Amino acid sequence: MGATENDVALFIAYSKHYLYKDCLRILLHNHCPIITITSSSTGILYKYSNYHIFLHFRPPSSVGHKHTIKILIYH
């Protein structure tokens, strides 16, 4: 039994998106919606995901000393 169009797949990826190729093939064949949380807008996960949540990290500045996370959601 595998994922179906009634399910959803969620990928949280930092790098090496190519490792998910076999999993993506099954999900796409079964018409399962795919959501990816990543900091990269390139690669196989971006190409085949239905929804994208991008995390943009900005290192702390010398003035504020705080990390900034920017979240962008695309369909």
C-alpha positions as CSV (number, residue, x, y, z in Angstrom):
1,M,0.0,0.0,0.0
2,G,1.4,3.4,-0.9
3,A,0.5,7.1,-0.8
4,T,-2.6,8.1,-2.8
5,E,-4.2,11.4,-4.0
6,N,-6.0,11.4,-0.6
7,D,-2.6,11.7,1.2
8,V,0.1,14.3,1.2
9,A,3.8,13.9,1.3
10,L,6.0,16.4,3.2
11,F,9.7,16.7,2.5
12,I,12.0,18.8,4.8
13,A,15.3,19.0,2.9
14,Y,18.5,20.9,3.4
15,S,20.5,19.5,0.6
16,K,21.0,16.4,-1.7
17,H,17.5,16.6,-3.2
18,Y,18.5,13.9,-5.7
19,L,18.3,11.3,-3.0
20,Y,14.5,11.5,-3.1
21,K,14.2,10.6,-6.8
22,D,12.8,7.1,-6.2
23,C,10.3,8.3,-3.6
24,L,9.2,11.1,-5.9
25,R,8.6,8.6,-8.7
26,I,6.2,6.6,-6.5
27,L,4.4,9.7,-5.2
28,L,3.9,11.2,-8.7
29,H,2.7,7.9,-10.1
30,N,0.1,7.7,-7.3
31,H,-0.9,11.4,-7.8
32,C,0.0,12.2,-4.2
33,P,0.4,16.0,-3.5
34,I,3.9,17.0,-2.4
35,I,4.9,19.8,0.0
36,T,8.6,20.7,0.3
37,I,10.2,22.8,3.0
38,T,13.7,23.9,1.9
39,S,16.1,26.8,1.5
40,S,16.7,25.9,-2.2
41,S,14.6,26.7,-5.2
42,T,16.5,24.4,-7.5
43,G,16.6,20.6,-7.7
44,I,14.2,17.8,-8.2
45,L,12.1,18.4,-5.1
46,Y,11.4,22.0,-6.2
47,K,10.6,20.8,-9.7
48,Y,8.0,18.2,-8.7
49,S,6.5,19.7,-5.5
50,N,2.9,21.1,-5.6
51,Y,3.7,23.5,-2.8
52,H,6.9,25.1,-1.7
53,I,7.8,26.6,1.7
54,F,11.1,28.4,1.4
55,L,13.2,29.2,4.4
56,H,15.7,32.0,4.0
57,F,18.2,32.3,6.7
58,R,20.1,35.5,7.3
59,P,23.1,35.4,9.8
60,P,23.1,37.7,12.7
61,S,24.3,41.2,12.0
62,S,27.0,42.9,14.0
63,V,24.4,45.4,15.2
64,G,21.4,43.3,16.1
65,H,23.0,40.0,16.9
66,K,19.8,38.1,15.9
67,H,19.1,35.4,13.4
68,T,16.4,36.2,10.8
69,I,14.2,33.6,9.2
70,K,12.1,34.6,6.2
71,I,9.4,32.2,5.2
72,L,7.9,32.3,1.7
73,I,5.0,30.0,0.6
74,Y,4.4,29.3,-3.1
75,H,1.8,27.2,-4.9
